[in-house]
């Protein structure tokens, strides 16, 4: 038996968001994106002279009203709760 509360993050995320009308494929990609976002630049692989970070650029595509935003909402709530920044913060330029 594992000490982990969540043995499979993606399956658990799908159960958590099962009432949503979003397509399952959108939910799977939001679960993957949530993991990658939470890792930030804290995890990496050294490959020869390079450092590889788990950066993902996920784009949900579909016609208007296909629940892209509905799929993104729970993922963003998770990331907000644990304090993950979703974009670089730019400092204001004084004029």
Buried (B, 14 or more C-beta within 10 A) or exposed (E): EEEEEEEEBBEEBBEBBEEBEBBEEBBBBBBBBBBBBBBEEEEEEEEEEEEEEBEEEEEBEEEEEBBBEBBBBBBBEBBEEEEBEEEEEEEEEEE
